[in-house]
């Protein structure tokens, strides 16, 4: 729902402070290697995003110093969060954040909160798609809603890789939109999309909630049908024909964003420097190619706008996860 996805809702908002950014950023610049800290191991969208940003910053000399990616997996992000938190005021340490930064706190998996970091700039949004086997009797969002409304246990829904993540939350939001109880859903949690997608292709589950990049090749090959995307408007390219949930009468908008955060205590000049650098990086053709390849939607918010969006999303995510029965 749009009210449950403030970052998505603000995805295309213009930033009025663009002109002021470069001047303020001149007061500070990196003096040594800059680390982009990632909460996961190499591979996957988090690592890919950080390394793509690293390449663009280096290619256009936007960081003013060498940039490297530091993978700090473990503890549901807690290890990476602690690593960044131990460097207050250090503009050479950046965190690649995702909705996990919000949900992990709500779910009681970490004591860190988004308020422990300095919001710098969001990057993109990956809107959740719902896919079924091409031979499935579920052909539209209305078909799925009808079955879930009559019997939530009649549809085996798979996703990766943990309860309470954005794939689970999106399914819960659909249940709420149709007036059902998300706690009654029949859910199967897989270790990764590499297991969840074959499960729906093989008829072992009825539906998969996942990222577009995981299924677009199967859709093109005619093995899978996407019955809805939780985006504010249709995606382009190979997914241009996939209807949004809003088009089908269900106010469900949700996705998985990525953002760059800094430790607490950054100066105004440090914040301005990184806002400006990320803004320039995300305006390049190379970055546009990264988004197109992965079916991600451009999503650039900075400063106060990003901080406000994070605060709103945290509050609303807490409500959703409570309704699902997972909030601690």
N, C-alpha and C positions, 0 to 999 in steps of 0.2 A: 504494500500500500504506500501511497505517496507519503502519508503521515508517518510511516515506519521507515522511510528511506530519505532522510534529509540530505545526505550527501548526494544521492542520486538526483534529488529534486533540484539541487543547486549546481548540477554538473556543467551547465553551460552559462553560468552567471559570469558576466564580465567583471574584472577586477579594476576598480577605479584607481587603485594606487599604483598602477603599472608605471606611470611616468615618474613617480617619486622614488621607486625602488632603486634604480641604478645609482642615483646620487647618494642615497643613504648608505648603499652597500660599499661605496668607496672608502668609508671610514674603517673598514675591516676586510681582510682577506686571509685565506688559509696560509700558514707558514710552514706546514709540514703535511705528511700524508693524511688524507681524509678517508675514514672508514665508513662504509655503508653496512650496518649490522643487520643481518637477516636472521629471523627466528627459526629457520628450517635448514636442513641439509642441502647441499648442491642438487639442482634439479627442481622442477616444479615452478609454479608461477611466481612465488616470492623471489626465489633466486634468479629466475629469468628477468624479472623486472629490475632488480638491483644491478645485474650485470649489463642490461641494456642501458640503464641510466649511466652507469660507469663509462660505457663506451662513448655515449653521446657527450657527456661532460668532458671526456678526454679529447675527443675528436675536434670539438669546438673551443677547447681551452677555456671552459666555463668555470672550472673549479679553482683555477689559479695554482693548483698543486696536484700531485699524483692522487689518484683515487683507487681504493681497493674494496673488495667485498669481503666481509668477515661473517662466516656462517657460525651461528651460536645456537644450535638446536637443543631442545630438551626442556622439560618442565612446562610444556604448553606455552612456551615463549618466555618463561620466567628467567632462564639463563641469559637470554639476550637483553631482556629488560633490565636485569641487575647490572649487566655489563655497561649499558648506556647510563644508567642511574648513578654509577660510580664516577662519572665524569661531568659533574655539574659545571656549566659555563664553558664547556669545551666545544667550540664550533667545528672541530675536526672529527666529531663523532655523530653520525646520523643513524636513525633507525628506520628501516622499512616497515611500516605498520599496516595492519589489515584489521577487519572487524574483530579478529581474535583478541586484539588489545582491549576491546570493550567486553566481549562475551566471556573471556577468561576470568575477568574480575567478577562478573555477575554469577558465573558458574562456580566460583570459589576455587578456581585452579591456580590463581596467582594473587598475591597481595598488591601487585602493581596496578596502576590505573592510568587511563589516558591523561589524567591531570598531573601525572609525574613527569610529563614530557612537554616540550615546546612544539606546538603545531607549526609546520613550515609550509608544506604544499601537498595537496592531493594530486594523484596522477591519472588514474583511470578507474572505471567501474566495469565489472564483469557480471552482467545480468544473468540470472539463473534461467535455464531452459528446462522444460519437462519433455522427455522423450519416451516413446513407446516403440515396440517392435512394429515393423511395417504391416504385419498381418493382424495386429491387435484390433479388437472390436472398439477400443477407445480411439475415436478418430478426431475428436475435438475437445476443447476445454470444457464445453458443456456436458459431453459424455462423461468425462472424469468427475466433474462436480456432481452429476446425477448419481453416479455409483457411490461416491464418497458420502453423499447426503443420505442415501438409503442404508448403506452398510460400510463404514470406514474400514472394516477388516477385510472387505472383499477385494481390495487393491493392495498388492505387495509393492511397497515403494522402497527403492534402494538409493543410497547416496554414499559418498565418502566425505570425511573419514571419521567423524565424531558427532555424537548427539549435541545439539545446540549450535551447530555451525550454520552458515548462511543457507546451505542446501536444505537443512532441516527446518530452519526458520521460515523459508519460503513456502514449504509445504504446510507448515502451521498457519501461515497467513492466509493461504487459500482456504484451509478448513474454517478459519474464522470468518472469511468473506462469505462462505456459503452457509454460515450459521451452525457449523459442526464443532465437535470437541477434538482438538488436536491430540489429546492424550489417548484417544481411541484408535489412532492410526496404526496400521500394520507396517512397521519400519524394519528395514534390514540395512545395517551399517557395514560397509566394506572398507578394507584397508586403503583403497585408492580407486580412482576412476577406471584404472586398468582392469579392475575386477567388477565394478558396478556396471559398466557399459556392456561387456560380454554377457552379463547375467540377463539383461533385458533383451539382448539380441538372441540369446538362446532360449528365451521363454521361461526362465527361472523366476523372474520377477515381472511385474506388470508395467512398472514405470521407473524411470531414473530421473532424479533431480541433479543437474550437473552444469558444468560450464560448456559453452558452445564449442570451444576448441576441441573438446573431448569427443564430440559426436558429429561434427560437420561432415567428415569424410563418409560416415555411415549413412547420413542423410543423402548425400550426393550419389551414393551407390545404391540407394533405394532399399536399404536394409532397416532404416529407422525413420520414424515420422516424429516431428516436433509439434506438439499440440499447443504450446504456448511459451512465451518468453516474458519474464517479469521485468520488463523494461518500460519506460515511459512512452517510448515510440518504437516502431519496428527497427530491427537491426538491418544493416545493409548487406550487400554482396550476396553470398550463397544463402543467407538466412532472411532475405528480404520478404519472402512469402510466409514467414512464420508470424502468426498473429500475436499481439500482446494479450495479456490477461484483461487489460482494461477494455480492449476492443470486444472481448467476449463477455463483458458485463461483470467482471470481477476486479475490484480496485486493489490489485496486487502489484507492487513495484518493489523489487529487492535485488540486491547484488552484492558482490564482494569487491570493495574498493581497495586501493593501495595508496599510501601517503608517506611522505617523508617527515619525520619528527626529529627533534633534537633533544638533548638532555635539558633539565631545568636550568634556569639561570643564564640563558643566552642573552646577550645584549641586543638592543634594537638594531645595531649595525650588523651583527651576525645574522639575525633573523632576516633583515632586508637583503643581505648578500645571498643567502640560500633561496629566498623567494625569487629573486631575480634570476639566479642561475637555473633553477628548475623551470621557471617560466620560459626561459630561452631554450632550454633543452627540449621541452615538450612542444615547442613550435617548429622543430626541425623535421625535414622529410624522413630522416632515419627513424625518428620516434613514431611518426605517422605509420611507417611500415611495420613497426613492432606492434602497434595497436591493430592494424588491419590483419596481420598474420595470426594474431591470437583472438580476434573477434572481441577485443576490448573497446570500450567507449571512452573517448577523451573526457577527462574529468579533472579540471584544474581549479582548485580553490586555495587561497592563501590566507595567512594572518587571522584576523578576527572572524572572517567568514568561516574558515575551517574550524576554528575553535568553537564557534557557536554551533556549527553542524555536528561536531563530535559530541558536544554536551547534550544536544537534543536527541541524537541517535542513541546515546547511552541510556537516557531515560526511557525512551520508547522501546529499545531492545529489552530492557529490564522487564517491562510489562509483558512483552511477547514471550520471553523465556519463562516468566512466571506462569503464564497461561498454558505453556507446553508442559510445565511441571518440573523445570530444570533449575530455576534460579535458587541460589543458596542464601 
